[in-house]
Amino acid sequence: MPSQIVAVGSKVGLHARPASLLVKAAAAAGLAVTIGRPGEKAVNAASLLSVLALGVKNGDSIEVVVADGDNADSVLATLVEIIATDHDE
């Protein structure tokens, strides 16, 4: 399963707008995707409430894990880009 640790780029963390973008992309991926702080329990990235409940702030490190599949690497790259981008500009 491909995974990557990425720092959150949005100035106010994974609040409604960037979390919504992440959740939509994870749901559309067709593969199971989890996110969480490294070493802590991960949550379903396709669940807006679960993502918001993480309370992720700007600069926090998040581990993204994508289930194995045909397009797992491209799904991972897309999700990492969403998390690393500042959507508050």
SEFIZA-3560 file (N, C-alpha, C; in Angstrom, 3 decimals):
REM SEFIZA-3560
<numar><xx>0.854</xx><yy>-1.182</yy><zz>0.000</zz><atom>N</atom></numar>
<numar><xx>0.000</xx><yy>0.000</yy><zz>0.000</zz><atom>CA</atom></numar>
<numar><xx>0.894</xx><yy>1.238</yy><zz>0.000</zz><atom>C</atom></numar>
<numar><xx>0.735</xx><yy>2.073</yy><zz>-1.007</zz><atom>N</atom></numar>
<numar><xx>1.538</xx><yy>3.290</yy><zz>-1.042</zz><atom>CA</atom></numar>
<numar><xx>1.107</xx><yy>4.262</yy><zz>0.058</zz><atom>C</atom></numar>
<numar><xx>2.085</xx><yy>4.933</yy><zz>0.634</zz><atom>N</atom></numar>
<numar><xx>1.792</xx><yy>5.928</yy><zz>1.667</zz><atom>CA</atom></numar>
<numar><xx>2.830</xx><yy>7.040</yy><zz>1.602</zz><atom>C</atom></numar>
<numar><xx>2.459</xx><yy>8.169</yy><zz>2.171</zz><atom>N</atom></numar>
<numar><xx>3.372</xx><yy>9.311</yy><zz>2.204</zz><atom>CA</atom></numar>
<numar><xx>2.976</xx><yy>10.214</yy><zz>3.357</zz><atom>C</atom></numar>
<numar><xx>3.973</xx><yy>10.820</yy><zz>3.979</zz><atom>N</atom></numar>
<numar><xx>3.729</xx><yy>11.818</yy><zz>5.024</zz><atom>CA</atom></numar>
<numar><xx>3.880</xx><yy>13.186</yy><zz>4.388</zz><atom>C</atom></numar>
<numar><xx>2.906</xx><yy>14.053</yy><zz>4.651</zz><atom>N</atom></numar>
<numar><xx>2.879</xx><yy>15.375</yy><zz>4.030</zz><atom>CA</atom></numar>
<numar><xx>2.486</xx><yy>16.411</yy><zz>5.083</zz><atom>C</atom></numar>
<numar><xx>3.049</xx><yy>17.616</yy><zz>4.973</zz><atom>N</atom></numar>
<numar><xx>2.691</xx><yy>18.719</yy><zz>5.865</zz><atom>CA</atom></numar>
<numar><xx>1.480</xx><yy>19.454</yy><zz>5.298</zz><atom>C</atom></numar>
<numar><xx>0.560</xx><yy>19.828</yy><zz>6.167</zz><atom>N</atom></numar>
<numar><xx>-0.657</xx><yy>20.533</yy><zz>5.756</zz><atom>CA</atom></numar>
<numar><xx>-0.301</xx><yy>21.958</yy><zz>5.356</zz><atom>C</atom></numar>
<numar><xx>-0.712</xx><yy>22.351</yy><zz>4.150</zz><atom>N</atom></numar>
<numar><xx>-0.351</xx><yy>23.661</yy><zz>3.617</zz><atom>CA</atom></numar>
<numar><xx>-1.337</xx><yy>24.776</yy><zz>3.903</zz><atom>C</atom></numar>
<numar><xx>-2.608</xx><yy>24.460</yy><zz>4.090</zz><atom>N</atom></numar>
<numar><xx>-3.610</xx><yy>25.513</yy><zz>4.325</zz><atom>CA</atom></numar>
<numar><xx>-3.343</xx><yy>26.220</yy><zz>5.639</zz><atom>C</atom></numar>
<numar><xx>-3.418</xx><yy>27.540</yy><zz>5.605</zz><atom>N</atom></numar>
<numar><xx>-3.076</xx><yy>28.356</yy><zz>6.778</zz><atom>CA</atom></numar>
<numar><xx>-3.885</xx><yy>28.009</yy><zz>8.027</zz><atom>C</atom></numar>
<numar><xx>-5.126</xx><yy>27.585</yy><zz>7.856</zz><atom>N</atom></numar>
<numar><xx>-5.944</xx><yy>27.241</yy><zz>9.026</zz><atom>CA</atom></numar>
<numar><xx>-6.177</xx><yy>25.733</yy><zz>9.118</zz><atom>C</atom></numar>
<numar><xx>-5.339</xx><yy>24.947</yy><zz>8.473</zz><atom>N</atom></numar>
<numar><xx>-5.415</xx><yy>23.496</yy><zz>8.583</zz><atom>CA</atom></numar>
<numar><xx>-6.484</xx><yy>22.884</yy><zz>7.691</zz><atom>C</atom></numar>
<numar><xx>-6.857</xx><yy>21.657</yy><zz>8.022</zz><atom>N</atom></numar>
<numar><xx>-7.874</xx><yy>20.959</yy><zz>7.231</zz><atom>CA</atom></numar>
<numar><xx>-9.259</xx><yy>21.309</yy><zz>7.750</zz><atom>C</atom></numar>
<numar><xx>-9.662</xx><yy>22.531</yy><zz>7.488</zz><atom>N</atom></numar>
<numar><xx>-11.005</xx><yy>22.986</yy><zz>7.854</zz><atom>CA</atom></numar>
<numar><xx>-11.940</xx><yy>22.647</yy><zz>6.696</zz><atom>C</atom></numar>
<numar><xx>-13.124</xx><yy>23.199</yy><zz>6.676</zz><atom>N</atom></numar>
<numar><xx>-14.186</xx><yy>22.787</yy><zz>5.751</zz><atom>CA</atom></numar>
<numar><xx>-13.773</xx><yy>22.732</yy><zz>4.277</zz><atom>C</atom></numar>
<numar><xx>-13.187</xx><yy>23.785</yy><zz>3.732</zz><atom>N</atom></numar>
<numar><xx>-12.907</xx><yy>23.796</yy><zz>2.289</zz><atom>CA</atom></numar>
<numar><xx>-11.840</xx><yy>22.783</yy><zz>1.887</zz><atom>C</atom></numar>
<numar><xx>-10.630</xx><yy>22.827</yy><zz>2.462</zz><atom>N</atom></numar>
<numar><xx>-9.637</xx><yy>21.835</yy><zz>2.039</zz><atom>CA</atom></numar>
<numar><xx>-10.034</xx><yy>20.406</yy><zz>2.428</zz><atom>C</atom></numar>
<numar><xx>-10.708</xx><yy>20.244</yy><zz>3.553</zz><atom>N</atom></numar>
<numar><xx>-11.159</xx><yy>18.909</yy><zz>3.943</zz><atom>CA</atom></numar>
<numar><xx>-12.177</xx><yy>18.383</yy><zz>2.943</zz><atom>C</atom></numar>
<numar><xx>-13.055</xx><yy>19.253</yy><zz>2.468</zz><atom>N</atom></numar>
<numar><xx>-14.054</xx><yy>18.855</yy><zz>1.482</zz><atom>CA</atom></numar>
<numar><xx>-13.394</xx><yy>18.428</yy><zz>0.174</zz><atom>C</atom></numar>
<numar><xx>-12.385</xx><yy>19.152</yy><zz>-0.270</zz><atom>N</atom></numar>
<numar><xx>-11.653</xx><yy>18.787</yy><zz>-1.483</zz><atom>CA</atom></numar>
<numar><xx>-10.984</xx><yy>17.423</yy><zz>-1.326</zz><atom>C</atom></numar>
<numar><xx>-10.390</xx><yy>17.205</yy><zz>-0.160</zz><atom>N</atom></numar>
<numar><xx>-9.720</xx><yy>15.941</yy><zz>0.129</zz><atom>CA</atom></numar>
<numar><xx>-10.720</xx><yy>14.787</yy><zz>0.141</zz><atom>C</atom></numar>
<numar><xx>-11.832</xx><yy>14.977</yy><zz>0.830</zz><atom>N</atom></numar>
<numar><xx>-12.851</xx><yy>13.930</yy><zz>0.956</zz><atom>CA</atom></numar>
<numar><xx>-13.429</xx><yy>13.569</yy><zz>-0.414</zz><atom>C</atom></numar>
<numar><xx>-13.721</xx><yy>14.574</yy><zz>-1.230</zz><atom>N</atom></numar>
<numar><xx>-14.257</xx><yy>14.303</yy><zz>-2.573</zz><atom>CA</atom></numar>
<numar><xx>-13.270</xx><yy>13.507</yy><zz>-3.414</zz><atom>C</atom></numar>
<numar><xx>-12.003</xx><yy>13.872</yy><zz>-3.359</zz><atom>N</atom></numar>
<numar><xx>-10.983</xx><yy>13.156</yy><zz>-4.133</zz><atom>CA</atom></numar>
<numar><xx>-10.800</xx><yy>11.731</yy><zz>-3.609</zz><atom>C</atom></numar>
<numar><xx>-10.822</xx><yy>11.557</yy><zz>-2.303</zz><atom>N</atom></numar>
<numar><xx>-10.675</xx><yy>10.217</yy><zz>-1.719</zz><atom>CA</atom></numar>
<numar><xx>-11.861</xx><yy>9.332</yy><zz>-2.081</zz><atom>C</atom></numar>
<numar><xx>-13.062</xx><yy>9.899</yy><zz>-2.037</zz><atom>N</atom></numar>
<numar><xx>-14.267</xx><yy>9.134</yy><zz>-2.369</zz><atom>CA</atom></numar>
<numar><xx>-14.280</xx><yy>8.742</yy><zz>-3.849</zz><atom>C</atom></numar>
<numar><xx>-13.784</xx><yy>9.622</yy><zz>-4.694</zz><atom>N</atom></numar>
<numar><xx>-13.784</xx><yy>9.360</yy><zz>-6.138</zz><atom>CA</atom></numar>
<numar><xx>-12.671</xx><yy>8.393</yy><zz>-6.557</zz><atom>C</atom></numar>
<numar><xx>-11.730</xx><yy>8.133</yy><zz>-5.668</zz><atom>N</atom></numar>
<numar><xx>-10.566</xx><yy>7.320</yy><zz>-6.011</zz><atom>CA</atom></numar>
<numar><xx>-10.909</xx><yy>5.868</yy><zz>-6.333</zz><atom>C</atom></numar>
<numar><xx>-11.961</xx><yy>5.361</yy><zz>-5.721</zz><atom>N</atom></numar>
<numar><xx>-12.308</xx><yy>3.967</yy><zz>-5.939</zz><atom>CA</atom></numar>
<numar><xx>-11.449</xx><yy>3.004</yy><zz>-5.144</zz><atom>C</atom></numar>
<numar><xx>-10.599</xx><yy>3.533</yy><zz>-4.278</zz><atom>N</atom></numar>
<numar><xx>-9.739</xx><yy>2.739</yy><zz>-3.409</zz><atom>CA</atom></numar>
<numar><xx>-9.909</xx><yy>3.234</yy><zz>-1.970</zz><atom>C</atom></numar>
<numar><xx>-9.680</xx><yy>2.364</yy><zz>-1.014</zz><atom>N</atom></numar>
<numar><xx>-9.739</xx><yy>2.780</yy><zz>0.390</zz><atom>CA</atom></numar>
<numar><xx>-8.559</xx><yy>3.705</yy><zz>0.685</zz><atom>C</atom></numar>
<numar><xx>-8.856</xx><yy>4.834</yy><zz>1.329</zz><atom>N</atom></numar>
<numar><xx>-7.828</xx><yy>5.816</yy><zz>1.674</zz><atom>CA</atom></numar>
<numar><xx>-7.996</xx><yy>6.182</yy><zz>3.133</zz><atom>C</atom></numar>
<numar><xx>-6.892</xx><yy>6.183</yy><zz>3.881</zz><atom>N</atom></numar>
<numar><xx>-6.928</xx><yy>6.629</yy><zz>5.270</zz><atom>CA</atom></numar>
<numar><xx>-5.905</xx><yy>7.739</yy><zz>5.462</zz><atom>C</atom></numar>
<numar><xx>-6.205</xx><yy>8.614</yy><zz>6.423</zz><atom>N</atom></numar>
<numar><xx>-5.253</xx><yy>9.657</yy><zz>6.803</zz><atom>CA</atom></numar>
<numar><xx>-5.210</xx><yy>9.746</yy><zz>8.322</zz><atom>C</atom></numar>
<numar><xx>-4.094</xx><yy>10.233</yy><zz>8.824</zz><atom>N</atom></numar>
<numar><xx>-3.954</xx><yy>10.429</yy><zz>10.258</zz><atom>CA</atom></numar>
<numar><xx>-2.557</xx><yy>10.901</yy><zz>10.577</zz><atom>C</atom></numar>
<numar><xx>-2.370</xx><yy>11.320</yy><zz>11.810</zz><atom>N</atom></numar>
<numar><xx>-1.034</xx><yy>11.704</yy><zz>12.239</zz><atom>CA</atom></numar>
<numar><xx>-0.189</xx><yy>10.441</yy><zz>12.334</zz><atom>C</atom></numar>
<numar><xx>1.076</xx><yy>10.519</yy><zz>11.921</zz><atom>N</atom></numar>
<numar><xx>1.931</xx><yy>9.333</yy><zz>11.968</zz><atom>CA</atom></numar>
<numar><xx>1.963</xx><yy>8.740</yy><zz>13.387</zz><atom>C</atom></numar>
<numar><xx>1.765</xx><yy>7.433</yy><zz>13.474</zz><atom>N</atom></numar>
<numar><xx>1.790</xx><yy>6.755</yy><zz>14.764</zz><atom>CA</atom></numar>
<numar><xx>0.462</xx><yy>6.752</yy><zz>15.510</zz><atom>C</atom></numar>
<numar><xx>-0.533</xx><yy>7.459</yy><zz>14.984</zz><atom>N</atom></numar>
<numar><xx>-1.845</xx><yy>7.497</yy><zz>15.614</zz><atom>CA</atom></numar>
<numar><xx>-2.854</xx><yy>6.764</yy><zz>14.735</zz><atom>C</atom></numar>
<numar><xx>-4.053</xx><yy>6.537</yy><zz>15.281</zz><atom>N</atom></numar>
<numar><xx>-5.104</xx><yy>5.839</yy><zz>14.550</zz><atom>CA</atom></numar>
<numar><xx>-5.525</xx><yy>6.675</yy><zz>13.341</zz><atom>C</atom></numar>
<numar><xx>-5.568</xx><yy>6.037</yy><zz>12.187</zz><atom>N</atom></numar>
<numar><xx>-5.965</xx><yy>6.707</yy><zz>10.946</zz><atom>CA</atom></numar>
<numar><xx>-7.479</xx><yy>6.640</yy><zz>10.786</zz><atom>C</atom></numar>
<numar><xx>-8.027</xx><yy>7.577</yy><zz>10.001</zz><atom>N</atom></numar>
<numar><xx>-9.459</xx><yy>7.620</yy><zz>9.740</zz><atom>CA</atom></numar>
<numar><xx>-9.710</xx><yy>7.508</yy><zz>8.242</zz><atom>C</atom></numar>
<numar><xx>-10.955</xx><yy>7.205</yy><zz>7.906</zz><atom>N</atom></numar>
<numar><xx>-11.382</xx><yy>7.108</yy><zz>6.518</zz><atom>CA</atom></numar>
<numar><xx>-11.330</xx><yy>8.508</yy><zz>5.884</zz><atom>C</atom></numar>
<numar><xx>-10.511</xx><yy>8.662</yy><zz>4.853</zz><atom>N</atom></numar>
<numar><xx>-10.359</xx><yy>9.970</yy><zz>4.208</zz><atom>CA</atom></numar>
<numar><xx>-11.584</xx><yy>10.382</yy><zz>3.403</zz><atom>C</atom></numar>
<numar><xx>-12.515</xx><yy>9.457</yy><zz>3.183</zz><atom>N</atom></numar>
<numar><xx>-13.738</xx><yy>9.781</yy><zz>2.436</zz><atom>CA</atom></numar>
<numar><xx>-14.858</xx><yy>10.236</yy><zz>3.363</zz><atom>C</atom></numar>
<numar><xx>-14.573</xx><yy>10.390</yy><zz>4.655</zz><atom>N</atom></numar>
<numar><xx>-15.564</xx><yy>10.834</yy><zz>5.636</zz><atom>CA</atom></numar>
<numar><xx>-15.227</xx><yy>12.234</yy><zz>6.120</zz><atom>C</atom></numar>
<numar><xx>-16.050</xx><yy>13.221</yy><zz>5.741</zz><atom>N</atom></numar>
<numar><xx>-15.784</xx><yy>14.602</yy><zz>6.121</zz><atom>CA</atom></numar>
<numar><xx>-15.725</xx><yy>14.765</yy><zz>7.643</zz><atom>C</atom></numar>
<numar><xx>-16.658</xx><yy>14.162</yy><zz>8.350</zz><atom>N</atom></numar>
<numar><xx>-16.664</xx><yy>14.295</yy><zz>9.811</zz><atom>CA</atom></numar>
<numar><xx>-15.408</xx><yy>13.705</yy><zz>10.434</zz><atom>C</atom></numar>
<numar><xx>-14.942</xx><yy>12.575</yy><zz>9.921</zz><atom>N</atom></numar>
<numar><xx>-13.728</xx><yy>11.960</yy><zz>10.451</zz><atom>CA</atom></numar>
<numar><xx>-12.505</xx><yy>12.833</yy><zz>10.197</zz><atom>C</atom></numar>
<numar><xx>-12.425</xx><yy>13.390</yy><zz>8.999</zz><atom>N</atom></numar>
<numar><xx>-11.286</xx><yy>14.254</yy><zz>8.652</zz><atom>CA</atom></numar>
<numar><xx>-11.295</xx><yy>15.509</yy><zz>9.526</zz><atom>C</atom></numar>
<numar><xx>-12.444</xx><yy>16.145</yy><zz>9.673</zz><atom>N</atom></numar>
<numar><xx>-12.539</xx><yy>17.342</yy><zz>10.509</zz><atom>CA</atom></numar>
<numar><xx>-12.225</xx><yy>17.041</yy><zz>11.971</zz><atom>C</atom></numar>
<numar><xx>-12.616</xx><yy>15.851</yy><zz>12.431</zz><atom>N</atom></numar>
<numar><xx>-12.394</xx><yy>15.469</yy><zz>13.827</zz><atom>CA</atom></numar>
<numar><xx>-10.911</xx><yy>15.309</yy><zz>14.161</zz><atom>C</atom></numar>
<numar><xx>-10.068</xx><yy>15.150</yy><zz>13.160</zz><atom>N</atom></numar>
<numar><xx>-8.633</xx><yy>15.048</yy><zz>13.406</zz><atom>CA</atom></numar>
<numar><xx>-8.068</xx><yy>16.353</yy><zz>13.972</zz><atom>C</atom></numar>
<numar><xx>-8.712</xx><yy>17.472</yy><zz>13.672</zz><atom>N</atom></numar>
<numar><xx>-8.244</xx><yy>18.765</yy><zz>14.176</zz><atom>CA</atom></numar>
<numar><xx>-6.860</xx><yy>19.138</yy><zz>13.657</zz><atom>C</atom></numar>
<numar><xx>-6.615</xx><yy>18.867</yy><zz>12.404</zz><atom>N</atom></numar>
<numar><xx>-5.300</xx><yy>19.094</yy><zz>11.800</zz><atom>CA</atom></numar>
<numar><xx>-5.083</xx><yy>20.579</yy><zz>11.539</zz><atom>C</atom></numar>
<numar><xx>-3.912</xx><yy>21.064</yy><zz>11.953</zz><atom>N</atom></numar>
<numar><xx>-3.564</xx><yy>22.479</yy><zz>11.787</zz><atom>CA</atom></numar>
<numar><xx>-2.478</xx><yy>22.637</yy><zz>10.724</zz><atom>C</atom></numar>
<numar><xx>-2.259</xx><yy>23.869</yy><zz>10.307</zz><atom>N</atom></numar>
<numar><xx>-1.206</xx><yy>24.189</yy><zz>9.339</zz><atom>CA</atom></numar>
<numar><xx>0.130</xx><yy>23.664</yy><zz>9.834</zz><atom>C</atom></numar>
<numar><xx>0.848</xx><yy>22.998</yy><zz>8.953</zz><atom>N</atom></numar>
<numar><xx>2.171</xx><yy>22.484</yy><zz>9.279</zz><atom>CA</atom></numar>
<numar><xx>2.175</xx><yy>21.114</yy><zz>9.927</zz><atom>C</atom></numar>
<numar><xx>1.020</xx><yy>20.621</yy><zz>10.382</zz><atom>N</atom></numar>
<numar><xx>0.956</xx><yy>19.277</yy><zz>10.966</zz><atom>CA</atom></numar>
<numar><xx>1.306</xx><yy>18.244</yy><zz>9.903</zz><atom>C</atom></numar>
<numar><xx>1.952</xx><yy>17.191</yy><zz>10.319</zz><atom>N</atom></numar>
<numar><xx>2.264</xx><yy>16.094</yy><zz>9.410</zz><atom>CA</atom></numar>
<numar><xx>1.124</xx><yy>15.090</yy><zz>9.412</zz><atom>C</atom></numar>
<numar><xx>0.723</xx><yy>14.686</yy><zz>8.218</zz><atom>N</atom></numar>
<numar><xx>-0.365</xx><yy>13.736</yy><zz>8.025</zz><atom>CA</atom></numar>
<numar><xx>0.155</xx><yy>12.601</yy><zz>7.150</zz><atom>C</atom></numar>
<numar><xx>-0.149</xx><yy>11.373</yy><zz>7.537</zz><atom>N</atom></numar>
<numar><xx>0.203</xx><yy>10.235</yy><zz>6.700</zz><atom>CA</atom></numar>
<numar><xx>-1.014</xx><yy>9.814</yy><zz>5.892</zz><atom>C</atom></numar>
<numar><xx>-0.827</xx><yy>9.725</yy><zz>4.591</zz><atom>N</atom></numar>
<numar><xx>-1.878</xx><yy>9.299</yy><zz>3.674</zz><atom>CA</atom></numar>
<numar><xx>-1.531</xx><yy>7.887</yy><zz>3.219</zz><atom>C</atom></numar>
<numar><xx>-2.486</xx><yy>6.957</yy><zz>3.358</zz><atom>N</atom></numar>
<numar><xx>-2.281</xx><yy>5.569</yy><zz>2.939</zz><atom>CA</atom></numar>
<numar><xx>-3.388</xx><yy>5.199</yy><zz>1.961</zz><atom>C</atom></numar>
<numar><xx>-2.998</xx><yy>4.676</yy><zz>0.807</zz><atom>N</atom></numar>
<numar><xx>-3.941</xx><yy>4.270</yy><zz>-0.234</zz><atom>CA</atom></numar>
<numar><xx>-3.838</xx><yy>2.757</yy><zz>-0.413</zz><atom>C</atom></numar>
<numar><xx>-4.987</xx><yy>2.092</yy><zz>-0.453</zz><atom>N</atom></numar>
<numar><xx>-4.999</xx><yy>0.643</yy><zz>-0.687</zz><atom>CA</atom></numar>
<numar><xx>-4.405</xx><yy>0.332</yy><zz>-2.046</zz><atom>C</atom></numar>
<numar><xx>-3.819</xx><yy>-0.837</yy><zz>-2.163</zz><atom>N</atom></numar>
<numar><xx>-3.244</xx><yy>-1.261</yy><zz>-3.439</zz><atom>CA</atom></numar>
<numar><xx>-4.315</xx><yy>-1.308</yy><zz>-4.526</zz><atom>C</atom></numar>
<numar><xx>-3.930</xx><yy>-0.876</yy><zz>-5.702</zz><atom>N</atom></numar>
<numar><xx>-4.835</xx><yy>-0.878</yy><zz>-6.850</zz><atom>CA</atom></numar>
<numar><xx>-4.116</xx><yy>-0.340</yy><zz>-8.065</zz><atom>C</atom></numar>
<numar><xx>-4.795</xx><yy>-0.395</yy><zz>-9.194</zz><atom>N</atom></numar>
<numar><xx>-4.187</xx><yy>0.017</yy><zz>-10.462</zz><atom>CA</atom></numar>
<numar><xx>-3.685</xx><yy>1.450</yy><zz>-10.461</zz><atom>C</atom></numar>
<numar><xx>-4.426</xx><yy>2.355</yy><zz>-9.837</zz><atom>N</atom></numar>
<numar><xx>-4.055</xx><yy>3.772</yy><zz>-9.874</zz><atom>CA</atom></numar>
<numar><xx>-3.662</xx><yy>4.312</yy><zz>-8.501</zz><atom>C</atom></numar>
<numar><xx>-3.193</xx><yy>3.443</yy><zz>-7.610</zz><atom>N</atom></numar>
<numar><xx>-2.892</xx><yy>3.843</yy><zz>-6.232</zz><atom>CA</atom></numar>
<numar><xx>-1.863</xx><yy>4.971</yy><zz>-6.158</zz><atom>C</atom></numar>
<numar><xx>-0.819</xx><yy>4.887</yy><zz>-6.959</zz><atom>N</atom></numar>
<numar><xx>0.224</xx><yy>5.917</yy><zz>-6.906</zz><atom>CA</atom></numar>
<numar><xx>-0.292</xx><yy>7.283</yy><zz>-7.356</zz><atom>C</atom></numar>
<numar><xx>-1.122</xx><yy>7.310</yy><zz>-8.390</zz><atom>N</atom></numar>
<numar><xx>-1.653</xx><yy>8.595</yy><zz>-8.856</zz><atom>CA</atom></numar>
<numar><xx>-2.679</xx><yy>9.145</yy><zz>-7.864</zz><atom>C</atom></numar>
<numar><xx>-3.451</xx><yy>8.270</yy><zz>-7.229</zz><atom>N</atom></numar>
<numar><xx>-4.388</xx><yy>8.713</yy><zz>-6.182</zz><atom>CA</atom></numar>
<numar><xx>-3.602</xx><yy>9.343</yy><zz>-5.031</zz><atom>C</atom></numar>
<numar><xx>-2.540</xx><yy>8.673</yy><zz>-4.614</zz><atom>N</atom></numar>
<numar><xx>-1.709</xx><yy>9.196</yy><zz>-3.533</zz><atom>CA</atom></numar>
<numar><xx>-1.144</xx><yy>10.565</yy><zz>-3.897</zz><atom>C</atom></numar>
<numar><xx>-0.624</xx><yy>10.709</yy><zz>-5.110</zz><atom>N</atom></numar>
<numar><xx>-0.049</xx><yy>11.986</yy><zz>-5.543</zz><atom>CA</atom></numar>
<numar><xx>-1.095</xx><yy>13.094</yy><zz>-5.535</zz><atom>C</atom></numar>
<numar><xx>-2.310</xx><yy>12.796</yy><zz>-5.980</zz><atom>N</atom></numar>
<numar><xx>-3.385</xx><yy>13.789</yy><zz>-5.996</zz><atom>CA</atom></numar>
<numar><xx>-3.754</xx><yy>14.226</yy><zz>-4.581</zz><atom>C</atom></numar>
<numar><xx>-3.885</xx><yy>13.271</yy><zz>-3.679</zz><atom>N</atom></numar>
<numar><xx>-4.270</xx><yy>13.599</yy><zz>-2.298</zz><atom>CA</atom></numar>
<numar><xx>-3.170</xx><yy>14.375</yy><zz>-1.574</zz><atom>C</atom></numar>
<numar><xx>-1.929</xx><yy>13.999</yy><zz>-1.810</zz><atom>N</atom></numar>
<numar><xx>-0.804</xx><yy>14.717</yy><zz>-1.202</zz><atom>CA</atom></numar>
<numar><xx>-0.783</xx><yy>16.165</yy><zz>-1.684</zz><atom>C</atom></numar>
<numar><xx>-1.037</xx><yy>16.373</yy><zz>-2.965</zz><atom>N</atom></numar>
<numar><xx>-1.074</xx><yy>17.743</yy><zz>-3.508</zz><atom>CA</atom></numar>
<numar><xx>-2.186</xx><yy>18.567</yy><zz>-2.858</zz><atom>C</atom></numar>
<numar><xx>-3.346</xx><yy>17.968</yy><zz>-2.674</zz><atom>N</atom></numar>
<numar><xx>-4.462</xx><yy>18.677</yy><zz>-2.037</zz><atom>CA</atom></numar>
<numar><xx>-4.081</xx><yy>19.088</yy><zz>-0.620</zz><atom>C</atom></numar>
<numar><xx>-3.469</xx><yy>18.182</yy><zz>0.128</zz><atom>N</atom></numar>
<numar><xx>-3.108</xx><yy>18.470</yy><zz>1.522</zz><atom>CA</atom></numar>
<numar><xx>-2.007</xx><yy>19.516</yy><zz>1.602</zz><atom>C</atom></numar>
<numar><xx>-1.038</xx><yy>19.453</yy><zz>0.731</zz><atom>N</atom></numar>
<numar><xx>0.104</xx><yy>20.368</yy><zz>0.779</zz><atom>CA</atom></numar>
<numar><xx>-0.194</xx><yy>21.772</yy><zz>0.268</zz><atom>C</atom></numar>
<numar><xx>-1.257</xx><yy>21.926</yy><zz>-0.505</zz><atom>N</atom></numar>
<numar><xx>-1.605</xx><yy>23.225</yy><zz>-1.103</zz><atom>CA</atom></numar>
<numar><xx>-2.322</xx><yy>24.118</yy><zz>-0.104</zz><atom>C</atom></numar>
<numar><xx>-2.021</xx><yy>25.419</yy><zz>-0.143</zz><atom>N</atom></numar>
<numar><xx>-2.725</xx><yy>26.386</yy><zz>0.696</zz><atom>CA</atom></numar>
<numar><xx>-4.003</xx><yy>26.805</yy><zz>-0.020</zz><atom>C</atom></numar>
<numar><xx>-5.120</xx><yy>26.292</yy><zz>0.429</zz><atom>N</atom></numar>
<numar><xx>-6.426</xx><yy>26.603</yy><zz>-0.167</zz><atom>CA</atom></numar>
<numar><xx>-7.049</xx><yy>27.867</yy><zz>0.436</zz><atom>C</atom></numar>
<numar><xx>-6.287</xx><yy>28.573</yy><zz>1.269</zz><atom>N</atom></numar>
<numar><xx>-6.798</xx><yy>29.776</yy><zz>1.936</zz><atom>CA</atom></numar>
<numar><xx>-6.291</xx><yy>31.059</yy><zz>1.308</zz><atom>C</atom></numar>
<numar><xx>-5.620</xx><yy>30.950</yy><zz>0.170</zz><atom>N</atom></numar>
<numar><xx>-5.066</xx><yy>32.147</yy><zz>-0.476</zz><atom>CA</atom></numar>
<numar><xx>-6.151</xx><yy>32.980</yy><zz>-1.100</zz><atom>C</atom></numar>
//
